[in-house]
Amino acid sequence: MRIALYQGQPHPMDVAGNLERLHQQAQLAAARGAELLVCPEMFLSGYNIGSEAVARLAEPQDGASAMAVVEIAQANRIAIVYGYPELGEDGQVYNSVQLIDAHGSSLANYRKTHLFGGLDRAMFSPGPDHFPVVTLNGWQLGLLICYDIEFPENARRLALAGAELIVVPTANMQPYDFICQFTVRVRAQENQCYLVYANYCGAEEQIHYCGQSSIIGPDGSLLAMAGHEPTLLVADLELQRVHEGRASTPYLHDLRVELHGGPRKH
Protein backbone atom coordinates (compact mmCIF):
# COMPACT_ATOMS: atom_id res chain seq x y z
CA MET A 1 0.00 0.00 0.00
CA ARG A 2 1.26 3.45 -0.85
CA ILE A 3 0.88 5.99 1.97
CA ALA A 4 0.99 9.79 1.82
CA LEU A 5 1.59 12.02 4.83
CA TYR A 6 0.95 15.76 4.83
CA GLN A 7 3.06 17.97 7.08
CA GLY A 8 1.90 21.58 7.04
CA GLN A 9 1.57 24.66 9.17
CA PRO A 10 -1.59 24.95 11.29
CA HIS A 11 -4.31 27.30 10.07
CA PRO A 12 -6.17 27.90 13.33
CA MET A 13 -9.95 28.28 13.31
CA ASP A 14 -10.18 28.12 9.51
CA VAL A 15 -12.22 24.96 8.98
CA ALA A 16 -13.28 25.88 5.44
CA GLY A 17 -9.72 26.73 4.47
CA ASN A 18 -8.38 23.52 5.99
CA LEU A 19 -10.96 21.47 4.11
CA GLU A 20 -9.83 23.14 0.89
CA ARG A 21 -6.21 22.42 1.80
CA LEU A 22 -7.16 18.80 2.50
CA HIS A 23 -8.75 18.58 -0.94
CA GLN A 24 -5.58 19.93 -2.56
CA GLN A 25 -3.35 17.48 -0.71
CA ALA A 26 -5.69 14.58 -1.49
CA GLN A 27 -5.43 15.44 -5.19
CA LEU A 28 -1.64 15.55 -4.99
CA ALA A 29 -1.44 12.31 -3.01
CA ALA A 30 -3.82 10.50 -5.35
CA ALA A 31 -1.82 11.70 -8.36
CA ARG A 32 1.24 10.05 -6.81
CA GLY A 33 -0.65 6.78 -6.41
CA ALA A 34 -1.31 6.93 -2.68
CA GLU A 35 -4.19 4.91 -1.22
CA LEU A 36 -4.19 6.71 2.15
CA LEU A 37 -3.50 10.32 3.15
CA VAL A 38 -2.68 11.10 6.79
CA CYS A 39 -2.95 14.63 8.24
CA PRO A 40 -1.95 16.07 11.65
CA GLU A 41 -3.85 16.22 14.93
CA MET A 42 -6.80 18.65 15.04
CA PHE A 43 -6.14 19.42 11.38
CA LEU A 44 -9.55 20.91 10.62
CA SER A 45 -9.50 23.49 13.42
CA GLY A 46 -5.91 23.92 14.53
CA TYR A 47 -4.66 22.59 17.85
CA ASN A 48 -3.70 25.48 20.16
CA ILE A 49 -6.93 27.45 19.85
CA GLY A 50 -8.32 27.41 23.40
CA SER A 51 -11.34 25.79 25.01
CA GLU A 52 -13.88 28.36 23.82
CA ALA A 53 -12.95 27.97 20.15
CA VAL A 54 -12.72 24.19 20.44
CA ALA A 55 -16.21 24.03 21.92
CA ARG A 56 -17.56 26.32 19.20
CA LEU A 57 -15.95 24.36 16.34
CA ALA A 58 -16.61 20.86 17.67
CA GLU A 59 -18.82 18.68 15.47
CA PRO A 60 -20.24 15.15 15.64
CA GLN A 61 -18.25 12.50 13.83
CA ASP A 62 -20.89 12.55 11.08
CA GLY A 63 -21.22 16.36 11.01
CA ALA A 64 -20.87 18.78 8.12
CA SER A 65 -17.07 18.68 8.07
CA ALA A 66 -17.06 14.89 8.05
CA MET A 67 -19.42 14.92 5.09
CA ALA A 68 -17.04 17.31 3.30
CA VAL A 69 -14.16 14.88 3.94
CA VAL A 70 -16.33 12.05 2.58
CA GLU A 71 -16.75 14.01 -0.66
CA ILE A 72 -13.00 14.67 -0.87
CA ALA A 73 -12.20 10.98 -0.34
CA GLN A 74 -14.73 9.87 -2.95
CA ALA A 75 -13.68 12.50 -5.50
CA ASN A 76 -10.02 11.51 -5.26
CA ARG A 77 -10.53 7.80 -4.55
CA ILE A 78 -8.26 7.95 -1.54
CA ALA A 79 -8.71 7.09 2.14
CA ILE A 80 -8.11 9.94 4.59
CA VAL A 81 -7.16 10.16 8.27
CA TYR A 82 -7.72 13.61 9.75
CA GLY A 83 -7.88 15.18 13.19
CA TYR A 84 -10.77 17.31 14.43
CA PRO A 85 -12.57 18.43 17.61
CA GLU A 86 -15.45 16.02 18.14
CA LEU A 87 -18.69 16.85 19.90
CA GLY A 88 -19.61 13.55 21.50
CA GLU A 89 -23.11 12.20 21.92
CA ASP A 90 -22.54 12.76 25.66
CA GLY A 91 -22.01 16.49 25.12
CA GLN A 92 -18.27 16.27 25.83
CA VAL A 93 -15.59 17.54 23.44
CA TYR A 94 -12.89 15.08 22.36
CA ASN A 95 -9.62 15.34 20.49
CA SER A 96 -10.44 12.85 17.74
CA VAL A 97 -9.25 11.40 14.46
CA GLN A 98 -11.41 9.72 11.85
CA LEU A 99 -10.59 7.32 9.04
CA ILE A 100 -12.73 7.71 5.91
CA ASP A 101 -12.11 5.17 3.13
CA ALA A 102 -11.97 5.87 -0.60
CA HIS A 103 -15.68 5.02 -0.92
CA GLY A 104 -16.63 7.58 1.72
CA SER A 105 -17.34 5.14 4.55
CA SER A 106 -16.19 5.93 8.09
CA LEU A 107 -14.09 2.95 9.17
CA ALA A 108 -12.95 4.23 12.56
CA ASN A 109 -13.19 7.16 14.94
CA TYR A 110 -10.68 7.36 17.79
CA ARG A 111 -10.68 9.77 20.74
CA LYS A 112 -7.33 10.68 22.31
CA THR A 113 -7.03 8.77 25.56
CA HIS A 114 -3.88 10.31 27.06
CA LEU A 115 -4.22 14.09 27.35
CA PHE A 116 -1.05 16.18 27.32
CA GLY A 117 -0.68 18.63 30.18
CA GLY A 118 -2.89 21.59 30.94
CA LEU A 119 -3.29 22.46 27.26
CA ASP A 120 -5.15 19.27 26.35
CA ARG A 121 -7.02 19.04 29.63
CA ALA A 122 -8.39 22.57 29.28
CA MET A 123 -9.95 21.74 25.92
CA PHE A 124 -10.86 18.05 25.91
CA SER A 125 -12.28 15.13 27.82
CA PRO A 126 -10.17 11.94 27.74
CA GLY A 127 -11.32 9.28 25.33
CA PRO A 128 -12.85 6.01 26.53
CA ASP A 129 -11.39 2.51 26.41
CA HIS A 130 -11.90 2.14 22.68
CA PHE A 131 -8.89 1.29 20.48
CA PRO A 132 -10.29 0.18 17.12
CA VAL A 133 -8.30 -1.94 14.68
CA VAL A 134 -9.96 -1.94 11.27
CA THR A 135 -9.29 -3.32 7.80
CA LEU A 136 -8.20 -0.91 5.07
CA ASN A 137 -7.20 -2.30 1.67
CA GLY A 138 -6.18 -5.61 3.21
CA TRP A 139 -4.23 -4.05 6.10
CA GLN A 140 -5.09 -4.07 9.79
CA LEU A 141 -4.87 -0.44 10.90
CA GLY A 142 -4.94 1.14 14.35
CA LEU A 143 -5.11 4.79 15.40
CA LEU A 144 -3.44 6.83 18.14
CA ILE A 145 -2.98 10.58 18.65
CA CYS A 146 0.25 12.38 19.57
CA TYR A 147 0.95 11.83 23.30
CA ASP A 148 -0.71 8.40 23.11
CA ILE A 149 2.30 6.98 21.25
CA GLU A 150 4.62 7.94 24.10
CA PHE A 151 3.02 5.22 26.22
CA PRO A 152 4.31 1.86 24.90
CA GLU A 153 1.22 0.08 26.21
CA ASN A 154 -0.96 1.79 23.60
CA ALA A 155 0.99 0.67 20.54
CA ARG A 156 1.47 -2.81 22.01
CA ARG A 157 -2.26 -3.09 22.63
CA LEU A 158 -2.99 -2.34 18.97
CA ALA A 159 -0.31 -4.76 17.79
CA LEU A 160 -1.69 -7.54 19.98
CA ALA A 161 -5.10 -6.83 18.45
CA GLY A 162 -3.59 -7.44 15.01
CA ALA A 163 -2.53 -3.96 13.85
CA GLU A 164 0.05 -4.05 11.06
CA LEU A 165 0.01 -0.29 10.62
CA ILE A 166 -0.39 2.36 13.35
CA VAL A 167 -1.34 5.86 12.21
CA VAL A 168 -0.53 8.74 14.57
CA PRO A 169 -1.71 12.28 13.77
CA THR A 170 0.22 14.58 16.10
CA ALA A 171 0.91 18.17 17.14
CA ASN A 172 4.31 17.64 18.72
CA MET A 173 6.19 20.77 19.68
CA GLN A 174 9.67 21.83 20.73
CA PRO A 175 11.57 20.75 22.77
CA TYR A 176 10.24 17.21 22.21
CA ASP A 177 12.18 16.45 19.01
CA PHE A 178 13.36 13.21 20.65
CA ILE A 179 9.89 11.74 20.12
CA CYS A 180 10.01 12.50 16.39
CA GLN A 181 13.54 11.21 15.98
CA PHE A 182 13.64 8.13 18.19
CA THR A 183 10.52 7.17 20.16
CA VAL A 184 8.28 6.54 17.16
CA ARG A 185 10.95 4.39 15.52
CA VAL A 186 11.21 2.28 18.66
CA ARG A 187 7.42 1.83 18.78
CA ALA A 188 7.45 0.50 15.21
CA GLN A 189 10.38 -1.85 15.84
CA GLU A 190 9.19 -3.27 19.14
CA ASN A 191 5.84 -4.16 17.57
CA GLN A 192 7.12 -5.04 14.07
CA CYS A 193 4.56 -2.79 12.45
CA TYR A 194 4.58 0.22 10.16
CA LEU A 195 4.00 3.57 11.82
CA VAL A 196 2.95 6.88 10.28
CA TYR A 197 3.60 9.99 12.39
CA ALA A 198 2.02 13.14 10.89
CA ASN A 199 3.07 16.37 12.59
CA TYR A 200 2.74 20.12 12.05
CA CYS A 201 5.57 22.49 11.24
CA GLY A 202 5.77 26.21 11.92
CA ALA A 203 4.17 27.92 14.91
CA GLU A 204 0.76 28.45 16.50
CA GLU A 205 0.76 31.22 19.10
CA GLN A 206 3.55 30.33 21.57
CA ILE A 207 3.90 26.74 20.31
CA HIS A 208 6.66 25.93 17.84
CA TYR A 209 6.10 22.57 16.18
CA CYS A 210 8.88 20.04 15.59
CA GLY A 211 7.98 18.95 12.06
CA GLN A 212 10.01 15.79 11.35
CA SER A 213 6.98 13.73 10.38
CA SER A 214 7.86 10.20 9.31
CA ILE A 215 6.82 6.91 7.77
CA ILE A 216 8.60 4.07 9.56
CA GLY A 217 9.14 0.42 8.67
CA PRO A 218 8.54 -2.54 10.99
CA ASP A 219 12.28 -2.77 11.70
CA GLY A 220 12.38 0.88 12.81
CA SER A 221 13.89 2.09 9.56
CA LEU A 222 12.92 5.48 8.13
CA LEU A 223 11.11 5.09 4.82
CA ALA A 224 10.54 8.85 4.63
CA MET A 225 11.11 11.75 7.01
CA ALA A 226 10.30 15.44 6.71
CA GLY A 227 12.36 18.36 7.90
CA HIS A 228 10.80 21.53 9.24
CA GLU A 229 8.96 22.73 6.14
CA PRO A 230 5.57 21.87 4.62
CA THR A 231 5.78 18.70 2.55
CA LEU A 232 3.92 15.67 1.26
CA LEU A 233 5.76 12.43 2.04
CA VAL A 234 5.00 9.25 0.11
CA ALA A 235 6.23 5.71 0.82
CA ASP A 236 5.32 2.15 -0.13
CA LEU A 237 4.42 -0.37 2.57
CA GLU A 238 4.83 -4.13 2.11
CA LEU A 239 2.76 -6.43 4.29
CA GLN A 240 5.33 -9.21 3.92
CA ARG A 241 7.82 -7.13 5.90
CA VAL A 242 5.47 -7.20 8.89
CA HIS A 243 5.08 -10.97 8.69
CA GLU A 244 8.83 -11.51 8.31
CA GLY A 245 9.63 -9.16 11.17
CA ARG A 246 7.22 -10.83 13.55
CA ALA A 247 8.58 -14.25 12.62
CA SER A 248 12.23 -13.29 13.13
CA THR A 249 11.69 -11.17 16.27
CA PRO A 250 8.65 -12.74 17.93
CA TYR A 251 7.98 -10.20 20.67
CA LEU A 252 4.22 -10.48 20.31
CA HIS A 253 4.30 -14.28 20.38
CA ASP A 254 6.72 -14.49 23.30
CA LEU A 255 5.15 -11.78 25.43
CA ARG A 256 3.63 -13.21 28.62
CA VAL A 257 0.56 -11.01 28.65
CA GLU A 258 -0.73 -12.62 31.84
CA LEU A 259 2.15 -10.94 33.69
CA HIS A 260 1.10 -7.49 32.49
CA GLY A 261 -2.67 -7.62 32.70
CA GLY A 262 -2.91 -7.06 28.98
CA PRO A 263 -5.20 -8.43 26.29
CA ARG A 264 -4.86 -11.92 24.97
CA LYS A 265 -2.57 -12.44 22.00
CA HIS A 266 -4.06 -12.03 18.56
C-alpha positions in Angstrom: 0.0 0.0 0.0 1.3 3.5 -0.9 0.9 6.0 2.0 1.0 9.8 1.8 1.6 12.0 4.8 0.9 15.8 4.8 3.1 18.0 7.1 1.9 21.6 7.0 1.6 24.7 9.2 -1.6 25.0 11.3 -4.3 27.3 10.1 -6.2 27.9 13.3 -9.9 28.3 13.3 -10.2 28.1 9.5 -12.2 25.0 9.0 -13.3 25.9 5.4 -9.7 26.7 4.5 -8.4 23.5 6.0 -11.0 21.5 4.1 -9.8 23.1 0.9 -6.2 22.4 1.8 -7.2 18.8 2.5 -8.7 18.6 -0.9 -5.6 19.9 -2.6 -3.3 17.5 -0.7 -5.7 14.6 -1.5 -5.4 15.4 -5.2 -1.6 15.5 -5.0 -1.4 12.3 -3.0 -3.8 10.5 -5.4 -1.8 11.7 -8.4 1.2 10.0 -6.8 -0.7 6.8 -6.4 -1.3 6.9 -2.7 -4.2 4.9 -1.2 -4.2 6.7 2.1 -3.5 10.3 3.2 -2.7 11.1 6.8 -3.0 14.6 8.2 -2.0 16.1 11.6 -3.9 16.2 14.9 -6.8 18.6 15.0 -6.1 19.4 11.4 -9.5 20.9 10.6 -9.5 23.5 13.4 -5.9 23.9 14.5 -4.7 22.6 17.9 -3.7 25.5 20.2 -6.9 27.4 19.8 -8.3 27.4 23.4 -11.3 25.8 25.0 -13.9 28.4 23.8 -13.0 28.0 20.1 -12.7 24.2 20.4 -16.2 24.0 21.9 -17.6 26.3 19.2 -16.0 24.4 16.3 -16.6 20.9 17.7 -18.8 18.7 15.5 -20.2 15.2 15.6 -18.2 12.5 13.8 -20.9 12.6 11.1 -21.2 16.4 11.0 -20.9 18.8 8.1 -17.1 18.7 8.1 -17.1 14.9 8.1 -19.4 14.9 5.1 -17.0 17.3 3.3 -14.2 14.9 3.9 -16.3 12.1 2.6 -16.8 14.0 -0.7 -13.0 14.7 -0.9 -12.2 11.0 -0.3 -14.7 9.9 -2.9 -13.7 12.5 -5.5 -10.0 11.5 -5.3 -10.5 7.8 -4.6 -8.3 8.0 -1.5 -8.7 7.1 2.1 -8.1 9.9 4.6 -7.2 10.2 8.3 -7.7 13.6 9.7 -7.9 15.2 13.2 -10.8 17.3 14.4 -12.6 18.4 17.6 -15.4 16.0 18.1 -18.7 16.8 19.9 -19.6 13.5 21.5 -23.1 12.2 21.9 -22.5 12.8 25.7 -22.0 16.5 25.1 -18.3 16.3 25.8 -15.6 17.5 23.4 -12.9 15.1 22.4 -9.6 15.3 20.5 -10.4 12.9 17.7 -9.2 11.4 14.5 -11.4 9.7 11.9 -10.6 7.3 9.0 -12.7 7.7 5.9 -12.1 5.2 3.1 -12.0 5.9 -0.6 -15.7 5.0 -0.9 -16.6 7.6 1.7 -17.3 5.1 4.6 -16.2 5.9 8.1 -14.1 3.0 9.2 -13.0 4.2 12.6 -13.2 7.2 14.9 -10.7 7.4 17.8 -10.7 9.8 20.7 -7.3 10.7 22.3 -7.0 8.8 25.6 -3.9 10.3 27.1 -4.2 14.1 27.3 -1.0 16.2 27.3 -0.7 18.6 30.2 -2.9 21.6 30.9 -3.3 22.5 27.3 -5.2 19.3 26.3 -7.0 19.0 29.6 -8.4 22.6 29.3 -9.9 21.7 25.9 -10.9 18.0 25.9 -12.3 15.1 27.8 -10.2 11.9 27.7 -11.3 9.3 25.3 -12.9 6.0 26.5 -11.4 2.5 26.4 -11.9 2.1 22.7 -8.9 1.3 20.5 -10.3 0.2 17.1 -8.3 -1.9 14.7 -10.0 -1.9 11.3 -9.3 -3.3 7.8 -8.2 -0.9 5.1 -7.2 -2.3 1.7 -6.2 -5.6 3.2 -4.2 -4.0 6.1 -5.1 -4.1 9.8 -4.9 -0.4 10.9 -4.9 1.1 14.4 -5.1 4.8 15.4 -3.4 6.8 18.1 -3.0 10.6 18.6 0.3 12.4 19.6 1.0 11.8 23.3 -0.7 8.4 23.1 2.3 7.0 21.2 4.6 7.9 24.1 3.0 5.2 26.2 4.3 1.9 24.9 1.2 0.1 26.2 -1.0 1.8 23.6 1.0 0.7 20.5 1.5 -2.8 22.0 -2.3 -3.1 22.6 -3.0 -2.3 19.0 -0.3 -4.8 17.8 -1.7 -7.5 20.0 -5.1 -6.8 18.5 -3.6 -7.4 15.0 -2.5 -4.0 13.9 0.0 -4.0 11.1 0.0 -0.3 10.6 -0.4 2.4 13.3 -1.3 5.9 12.2 -0.5 8.7 14.6 -1.7 12.3 13.8 0.2 14.6 16.1 0.9 18.2 17.1 4.3 17.6 18.7 6.2 20.8 19.7 9.7 21.8 20.7 11.6 20.8 22.8 10.2 17.2 22.2 12.2 16.5 19.0 13.4 13.2 20.6 9.9 11.7 20.1 10.0 12.5 16.4 13.5 11.2 16.0 13.6 8.1 18.2 10.5 7.2 20.2 8.3 6.5 17.2 10.9 4.4 15.5 11.2 2.3 18.7 7.4 1.8 18.8 7.5 0.5 15.2 10.4 -1.9 15.8 9.2 -3.3 19.1 5.8 -4.2 17.6 7.1 -5.0 14.1 4.6 -2.8 12.4 4.6 0.2 10.2 4.0 3.6 11.8 2.9 6.9 10.3 3.6 10.0 12.4 2.0 13.1 10.9 3.1 16.4 12.6 2.7 20.1 12.1 5.6 22.5 11.2 5.8 26.2 11.9 4.2 27.9 14.9 0.8 28.4 16.5 0.8 31.2 19.1 3.6 30.3 21.6 3.9 26.7 20.3 6.7 25.9 17.8 6.1 22.6 16.2 8.9 20.0 15.6 8.0 19.0 12.1 10.0 15.8 11.4 7.0 13.7 10.4 7.9 10.2 9.3 6.8 6.9 7.8 8.6 4.1 9.6 9.1 0.4 8.7 8.5 -2.5 11.0 12.3 -2.8 11.7 12.4 0.9 12.8 13.9 2.1 9.6 12.9 5.5 8.1 11.1 5.1 4.8 10.5 8.9 4.6 11.1 11.8 7.0 10.3 15.4 6.7 12.4 18.4 7.9 10.8 21.5 9.2 9.0 22.7 6.1 5.6 21.9 4.6 5.8 18.7 2.5 3.9 15.7 1.3 5.8 12.4 2.0 5.0 9.2 0.1 6.2 5.7 0.8 5.3 2.1 -0.1 4.4 -0.4 2.6 4.8 -4.1 2.1 2.8 -6.4 4.3 5.3 -9.2 3.9 7.8 -7.1 5.9 5.5 -7.2 8.9 5.1 -11.0 8.7 8.8 -11.5 8.3 9.6 -9.2 11.2 7.2 -10.8 13.5 8.6 -14.2 12.6 12.2 -13.3 13.1 11.7 -11.2 16.3 8.6 -12.7 17.9 8.0 -10.2 20.7 4.2 -10.5 20.3 4.3 -14.3 20.4 6.7 -14.5 23.3 5.1 -11.8 25.4 3.6 -13.2 28.6 0.6 -11.0 28.6 -0.7 -12.6 31.8 2.1 -10.9 33.7 1.1 -7.5 32.5 -2.7 -7.6 32.7 -2.9 -7.1 29.0 -5.2 -8.4 26.3 -4.9 -11.9 25.0 -2.6 -12.4 22.0 -4.1 -12.0 18.6 
